[in-house]
């Protein structure tokens, strides 16, 4: 601001001169590590219009997952009962626990191909047991847990190794068991389910955590695929381009396309490597965050997750405050589905290039449960068609009440 306009050219000459010792450090970039000259932020935050993708919006095992999770939880409770059946009073007050927003009895009756209702021996209360088809799938599911125990354990190990201190609170892991494909009671029997590389530790605020001790270098899915293609030699700070899959009708603005081409040339930092030297406002840090989200969704069963569920991971994985913006800035890698009144982040590569990412072993089992859920819709529709004018007794009003208070509350409605 102290230079006049006629002397502005002189200032430019000084700044680009290598002979002046004052500015000699500017020209020593080649002697420094690669990350010193990639610590720049060239991205311009421009609004990008959301475009609906018909294919990704119709993948059943992704969008049925919200309904399937409470079905599996209730199925497990019935299957673990010694008698193989439970009275409605055992679960009628646990709607919040199972994330069921309607009466539990009504929810169970929505899936007659999974839950079979009958009258109990006492007080004429409704009881529920699993149908024969559900029992067979449950047995297959338990065999899969035993056969794929090593694979599931390895996925959990990678999930923990991506954290800052290679340790995560047990409550965070418990919240991610569904996405990782692990059983609900996995953390209740740690001695049986884990090997010697895991250990339980005490964390701050009196929390217990699960740590992993491993000296082996873990390669991400992106690194392994790049090595197979011969475009990656496993050198430190080497650039890897993300696979891009544009949706039909999605076009980026020119300035973003230019930035994206340069972004692909930025060195790739694996989510399993140290990132403490990175400037959080640089493009290389942005690429590390995108690489983390890519690897995380590769570990999940559906290669997708509710975006709000990932917010609890920011503190433990060194993610920026606005990590959710990464999904919006990279529409060629991620798709945000707005079905089921929630925002679900989907990894496009898993569905546009099915050979690139290994199929999760639990996905086949979940698809079988989803087929039973679809059969239930057919059964309920058939009942309505066959008895269009018959008014069925409203069992919810009388049989769902486990105590007098609930009966009084229903009577006021």
C-alpha positions as CSV (number, residue, x, y, z in Angstrom):
1,X,0.0,0.0,0.0
2,X,3.1,2.2,0.3
3,X,4.0,1.8,-3.4
4,X,2.7,4.1,-6.0
5,X,1.2,2.8,-9.3
6,X,4.3,3.5,-11.4
7,X,6.5,1.5,-9.1
8,X,4.2,-1.6,-8.9
9,X,6.2,-3.3,-11.7
10,X,9.3,-2.8,-9.6
11,X,7.7,-4.7,-6.7
12,X,6.8,-7.6,-8.9
13,X,10.4,-7.8,-10.1
14,X,11.7,-7.9,-6.6
15,X,9.2,-10.6,-5.6
16,X,10.2,-12.8,-8.5
17,X,13.9,-12.2,-8.3
18,X,16.2,-15.0,-7.2
19,X,19.2,-12.7,-6.8
20,X,17.9,-10.7,-3.9
21,X,18.8,-12.5,-0.7
22,X,15.7,-11.2,1.1
23,X,13.5,-13.4,-1.1
24,X,15.9,-16.2,-1.6
25,X,13.8,-18.6,0.6
26,X,11.0,-18.5,-1.9
27,X,13.0,-20.3,-4.5
28,X,14.1,-23.2,-2.2
29,X,10.8,-25.1,-2.6
30,X,12.4,-27.9,-4.5
31,X,14.7,-28.8,-1.6
32,X,11.7,-29.1,0.8
33,X,9.4,-32.1,1.3
34,X,6.5,-32.3,-1.2
35,X,3.9,-31.2,1.2
36,X,5.5,-27.8,1.7
37,X,4.4,-26.5,-1.7
38,X,0.9,-28.1,-1.7
39,X,-0.2,-26.3,1.4
40,X,-2.5,-24.0,-0.6
41,X,-6.2,-23.7,-0.8
42,X,-7.3,-22.9,-4.3
43,X,-10.9,-24.0,-4.1
44,X,-13.6,-21.4,-4.6
45,X,-16.8,-22.2,-2.6
46,X,-19.5,-22.0,-5.2
47,X,-23.0,-23.2,-4.8
48,X,-23.6,-26.4,-6.7
49,X,-27.2,-27.4,-7.5
50,X,-28.3,-30.8,-6.2
51,X,-29.3,-33.2,-8.9
52,X,-31.4,-36.3,-8.3
53,X,-29.9,-39.7,-9.4
54,X,-32.7,-42.2,-10.1
55,X,-30.4,-45.2,-9.8
56,X,-28.8,-44.4,-6.5
57,X,-32.2,-43.4,-5.1
58,X,-33.7,-46.8,-5.8
59,X,-31.1,-49.1,-4.2
60,X,-33.2,-51.1,-1.8
61,X,-30.6,-52.2,0.8
62,X,-29.6,-48.6,1.3
63,X,-33.0,-47.0,1.7
64,X,-34.6,-50.0,3.5
65,X,-31.8,-49.9,6.1
66,X,-33.6,-47.5,8.4
67,X,-36.6,-49.9,8.6
68,X,-34.4,-53.0,8.7
69,X,-32.3,-52.1,11.7
70,X,-35.2,-52.2,14.3
71,X,-36.5,-55.4,12.6
72,X,-33.1,-57.0,13.1
73,X,-32.9,-55.8,16.7
74,X,-36.3,-57.2,17.6
75,X,-35.5,-60.4,15.7
76,X,-32.4,-60.8,17.8
77,X,-34.3,-60.3,21.1
78,X,-36.8,-63.1,20.1
79,X,-34.1,-65.4,18.8
80,X,-32.0,-65.1,22.0
81,X,-34.9,-65.9,24.3
82,X,-34.7,-69.6,25.5
83,X,-38.3,-70.2,24.5
84,X,-37.9,-68.6,21.1
85,X,-40.9,-66.2,21.8
86,X,-41.7,-63.2,23.9
87,X,-44.8,-61.5,25.2
88,X,-45.5,-58.0,23.9
89,X,-45.0,-56.7,27.5
90,X,-41.3,-57.4,27.1
91,X,-40.8,-54.8,24.4
92,X,-43.9,-52.5,24.5
93,X,-42.0,-49.9,26.6
94,X,-38.7,-50.1,24.5
95,X,-39.8,-48.2,21.4
96,X,-37.0,-45.7,21.9
97,X,-34.4,-48.4,22.5
98,X,-35.3,-50.1,19.1
99,X,-35.7,-46.7,17.4
100,X,-39.4,-47.6,16.6
101,X,-41.5,-44.4,16.4
102,X,-44.9,-46.3,16.6
103,X,-46.2,-48.8,19.0
104,X,-44.0,-51.8,19.0
105,X,-46.9,-54.3,18.6
106,X,-48.1,-52.4,15.6
107,X,-44.5,-52.4,14.2
108,X,-44.3,-56.2,14.6
109,X,-47.6,-56.7,12.9
110,X,-46.3,-54.8,9.8
111,X,-44.0,-57.8,9.1
112,X,-46.0,-61.0,9.3
113,X,-43.5,-62.8,7.1
114,X,-40.9,-62.3,9.9
115,X,-42.9,-62.1,13.2
116,X,-45.7,-64.5,13.9
117,X,-48.3,-63.5,16.4
118,X,-50.2,-65.8,18.7
119,X,-52.1,-65.7,22.0
120,X,-50.1,-66.3,25.1
121,X,-50.8,-68.7,27.9
122,X,-51.6,-66.0,30.5
123,X,-53.9,-62.9,30.5
124,X,-54.8,-63.4,26.8
125,X,-51.8,-61.2,25.8
126,X,-50.3,-61.3,22.3
127,X,-46.9,-63.1,21.9
128,X,-44.5,-63.1,19.0
129,X,-42.2,-65.6,17.6
130,X,-40.1,-65.8,14.4
131,X,-41.5,-67.4,11.2
132,X,-39.7,-70.4,9.9
133,X,-38.2,-68.4,7.0
134,X,-36.8,-65.8,9.6
135,X,-35.4,-68.6,11.7
136,X,-33.5,-70.1,8.8
137,X,-32.0,-66.7,7.8
138,X,-31.1,-66.1,11.5
139,X,-29.2,-69.4,11.5
140,X,-27.4,-68.5,8.3
141,X,-26.5,-65.1,9.8
142,X,-25.0,-66.7,12.8
143,X,-22.9,-69.1,10.7
144,X,-21.7,-66.1,8.6
145,X,-20.5,-64.3,11.8
146,X,-18.4,-67.4,12.6
147,X,-17.1,-68.0,9.1
148,X,-16.3,-64.3,8.4
149,X,-15.1,-63.4,11.9
150,X,-11.6,-62.6,10.7
151,X,-12.9,-60.3,8.0
152,X,-15.2,-58.4,10.3
153,X,-12.5,-58.1,12.9
154,X,-10.2,-56.7,10.3
155,X,-12.8,-54.0,9.3
156,X,-13.1,-53.0,12.9
157,X,-9.3,-52.8,13.2
158,X,-9.0,-50.5,10.2
159,X,-11.8,-48.3,11.5
160,X,-9.8,-47.8,14.8
161,X,-6.5,-47.4,13.0
162,X,-7.9,-44.4,11.1
163,X,-8.4,-42.5,14.4
164,X,-5.9,-39.9,15.7
165,X,-4.6,-41.9,18.6
166,X,-5.5,-45.4,17.3
167,X,-8.1,-45.7,20.0
168,X,-11.9,-45.1,20.1
169,X,-14.4,-44.9,22.9
170,X,-16.6,-48.0,23.1
171,X,-19.7,-46.0,22.8
172,X,-18.6,-44.6,19.4
173,X,-17.8,-48.2,18.2
174,X,-21.2,-49.3,19.5
175,X,-22.9,-46.7,17.3
176,X,-21.0,-47.9,14.2
177,X,-21.6,-51.7,14.6
178,X,-24.5,-51.6,12.2
179,X,-22.5,-50.0,9.5
180,X,-19.5,-52.2,10.0
181,X,-21.8,-55.3,9.9
182,X,-21.0,-56.5,13.4
183,X,-23.6,-58.1,15.7
184,X,-25.2,-55.9,18.3
185,X,-23.7,-57.8,21.2
186,X,-20.2,-57.7,19.8
187,X,-18.7,-55.6,22.5
188,X,-20.3,-57.6,25.3
189,X,-17.9,-60.5,24.6
190,X,-14.7,-58.8,23.8
191,X,-12.5,-61.8,24.9
192,X,-14.2,-64.1,22.4
193,X,-14.5,-61.7,19.5
194,X,-11.1,-59.9,19.5
195,X,-7.5,-61.1,19.1
196,X,-4.3,-59.9,20.8
197,X,-4.0,-56.8,18.7
198,X,-6.9,-55.2,20.6
199,X,-6.9,-53.9,24.1
200,X,-9.3,-52.1,26.4
201,X,-8.0,-48.8,27.7
202,X,-9.2,-46.0,30.0
203,X,-9.8,-42.7,28.2
204,X,-10.6,-39.2,29.4
205,X,-13.8,-38.4,31.2
206,X,-13.9,-41.9,32.6
207,X,-14.7,-43.5,29.2
208,X,-13.5,-46.9,28.2
209,X,-12.0,-47.3,24.8
210,X,-10.7,-49.9,22.4
211,X,-7.1,-49.5,21.1
212,X,-5.2,-51.3,18.4
213,X,-1.5,-52.1,18.4
214,X,-0.2,-52.8,15.0
215,X,3.2,-52.0,13.3
216,X,2.1,-53.1,9.9
217,X,1.4,-50.5,7.2
218,X,-2.2,-50.6,6.1
219,X,-3.1,-49.7,2.5
220,X,-6.4,-48.1,1.7
221,X,-8.7,-49.4,-1.0
222,X,-7.7,-46.5,-3.2
223,X,-4.0,-47.4,-2.9
224,X,-4.5,-51.1,-3.6
225,X,-6.6,-50.4,-6.7
226,X,-4.0,-47.9,-7.9
227,X,-1.3,-50.4,-7.5
228,X,-3.2,-53.0,-9.5
229,X,-3.6,-50.5,-12.3
230,X,0.1,-49.7,-12.2
231,X,-0.4,-45.9,-11.5
232,X,0.9,-46.0,-7.9
233,X,4.3,-47.2,-6.7
234,X,3.7,-46.9,-2.9
235,X,6.0,-43.9,-2.5
236,X,5.4,-41.4,0.3
237,X,3.3,-38.3,-0.7
238,X,2.6,-39.7,-4.1
239,X,-0.5,-38.4,-6.0
240,X,-3.4,-40.7,-6.6
241,X,-6.5,-39.6,-8.6
242,X,-9.9,-40.3,-7.1
243,X,-12.2,-42.3,-9.5
244,X,-14.9,-40.0,-10.6
245,X,-18.5,-40.9,-11.7
246,X,-20.6,-38.0,-12.9
247,X,-24.3,-38.4,-12.6
248,X,-26.5,-37.8,-15.6
249,X,-27.2,-34.0,-15.8
250,X,-24.6,-33.0,-13.2
251,X,-22.3,-30.4,-14.5
252,X,-19.6,-28.5,-12.6
253,X,-18.9,-24.9,-13.2
254,X,-15.7,-24.2,-15.2
255,X,-13.8,-22.8,-12.2
256,X,-14.6,-25.9,-10.2
257,X,-13.6,-28.2,-13.0
258,X,-10.2,-26.4,-13.2
259,X,-9.8,-26.8,-9.5
260,X,-10.7,-30.4,-9.6
261,X,-8.1,-31.2,-12.2
262,X,-5.4,-29.6,-10.1
263,X,-6.9,-31.3,-7.0
264,X,-6.4,-34.7,-8.5
265,X,-2.6,-34.0,-8.8
266,X,-2.2,-33.2,-5.1
267,X,-0.4,-35.9,-3.1
268,X,-2.6,-38.5,-1.5
269,X,-2.4,-38.9,2.3
270,X,-3.7,-42.2,3.4
271,X,-6.3,-42.1,6.3
272,X,-3.9,-44.6,8.1
273,X,-1.0,-42.2,8.0
274,X,0.1,-39.2,10.2
275,X,-1.5,-36.0,9.1
276,X,-0.3,-33.6,11.8
277,X,2.0,-31.7,9.5
278,X,-0.8,-30.7,7.1
279,X,-2.3,-27.2,7.0
280,X,-6.0,-27.8,7.7
281,X,-6.9,-25.1,5.2
282,X,-4.9,-26.6,2.3
283,X,-5.9,-28.7,-0.7
284,X,-3.8,-31.6,0.6
285,X,-5.8,-31.6,3.9
286,X,-9.0,-31.5,1.8
287,X,-7.8,-34.5,-0.1
288,X,-7.0,-36.4,3.1
289,X,-10.5,-35.8,4.4
290,X,-12.0,-37.0,1.1
291,X,-9.8,-40.0,1.2
292,X,-10.9,-40.8,4.7
293,X,-14.6,-40.6,3.8
294,X,-13.9,-42.9,0.8
295,X,-12.1,-45.5,2.9
296,X,-14.8,-45.3,5.6
297,X,-17.7,-45.9,3.3
298,X,-15.7,-48.8,1.7
299,X,-15.7,-50.5,5.1
300,X,-19.5,-50.2,5.6
301,X,-22.0,-52.8,4.6
302,X,-24.0,-50.6,2.2
303,X,-21.1,-48.3,1.4
304,X,-23.3,-45.5,2.6
305,X,-24.4,-43.9,5.9
306,X,-26.7,-41.3,7.3
307,X,-24.7,-38.1,7.1
308,X,-25.7,-37.0,10.6
309,X,-24.3,-40.3,12.0
310,X,-20.9,-39.4,10.8
311,X,-20.8,-36.1,12.7
312,X,-19.8,-37.9,16.0
313,X,-16.5,-39.0,14.3
314,X,-15.1,-35.5,13.9
315,X,-13.4,-35.3,17.2
316,X,-11.7,-38.7,17.1
317,X,-10.6,-38.7,13.4
318,X,-9.3,-35.1,13.1
319,X,-12.0,-34.0,10.7
320,X,-12.9,-30.3,10.1
321,X,-16.0,-28.8,11.6
322,X,-17.7,-28.6,8.3
323,X,-16.8,-32.1,7.1
324,X,-20.3,-32.6,5.7
325,X,-19.4,-30.0,3.0
326,X,-16.9,-32.5,1.5
327,X,-19.9,-34.6,0.2
328,X,-21.3,-31.5,-1.5
329,X,-17.9,-30.4,-3.0
330,X,-17.3,-33.7,-4.6
331,X,-20.5,-34.8,-6.4
332,X,-18.6,-37.0,-8.8
333,X,-17.5,-39.2,-5.8
334,X,-20.4,-39.0,-3.4
335,X,-24.2,-38.8,-3.8
336,X,-26.5,-37.3,-1.2
337,X,-29.9,-39.1,-1.2
338,X,-32.8,-37.3,0.5
339,X,-35.1,-40.2,0.8
340,X,-36.7,-41.3,4.1
341,X,-36.6,-37.7,5.4
342,X,-32.9,-38.0,6.0
343,X,-29.6,-37.3,4.1
344,X,-27.7,-40.4,3.2
345,X,-24.2,-40.2,1.8
346,X,-23.5,-42.9,-0.8
347,X,-20.1,-43.8,-2.3
348,X,-20.6,-43.8,-6.1
349,X,-17.7,-46.1,-6.9
350,X,-19.2,-49.0,-5.0
351,X,-22.2,-49.0,-7.4
352,X,-20.7,-47.6,-10.6
353,X,-17.6,-49.9,-10.6
354,X,-18.6,-53.0,-8.6
355,X,-15.2,-54.7,-9.2
356,X,-13.3,-51.9,-7.4
357,X,-14.6,-52.5,-3.9
358,X,-15.0,-55.8,-2.1
359,X,-18.6,-56.8,-1.4
360,X,-19.4,-56.9,2.3
361,X,-20.3,-60.5,3.4
362,X,-23.2,-59.2,5.5
363,X,-25.0,-57.6,2.5
364,X,-26.4,-60.9,1.2
365,X,-28.0,-61.6,4.6
366,X,-29.6,-58.2,4.8
367,X,-31.0,-58.5,1.3
368,X,-32.8,-61.7,2.4
369,X,-34.4,-59.9,5.3
370,X,-35.5,-57.1,3.0
371,X,-37.1,-59.7,0.7
372,X,-39.1,-60.9,3.7
373,X,-40.1,-57.4,4.4
374,X,-41.4,-57.1,0.8
375,X,-43.3,-60.3,1.3
376,X,-45.0,-58.8,4.3
377,X,-46.3,-56.0,2.2
378,X,-47.9,-58.5,-0.2
379,X,-49.4,-60.4,2.7
380,X,-50.9,-57.3,4.3
381,X,-52.3,-56.1,0.9
382,X,-53.9,-59.5,0.4
383,X,-55.6,-59.4,3.7
384,X,-57.0,-56.0,2.9
385,X,-58.3,-57.1,-0.5
386,X,-59.9,-60.3,0.8
387,X,-61.6,-58.5,3.7
388,X,-62.3,-55.0,2.5
389,X,-65.4,-54.4,4.7
390,X,-64.4,-56.3,7.8
391,X,-63.4,-54.1,10.6
392,X,-60.6,-55.9,12.6
393,X,-60.4,-55.5,16.3
394,X,-58.0,-52.8,17.3
395,X,-55.6,-54.9,19.4
396,X,-53.3,-51.9,19.9
397,X,-55.9,-50.2,22.1
398,X,-56.1,-53.1,24.6
399,X,-53.3,-55.5,24.2
400,X,-50.3,-53.1,23.8
401,X,-50.9,-51.7,27.3
402,X,-48.5,-53.1,29.9
403,X,-49.9,-51.0,32.7
404,X,-52.9,-48.9,33.6
405,X,-51.2,-45.6,32.8
406,X,-50.8,-46.4,29.2
407,X,-54.5,-47.5,29.1
408,X,-55.6,-44.2,30.5
409,X,-53.4,-42.3,28.0
410,X,-54.9,-44.2,25.1
411,X,-58.4,-43.7,26.4
412,X,-57.9,-39.9,26.2
413,X,-57.1,-40.0,22.5
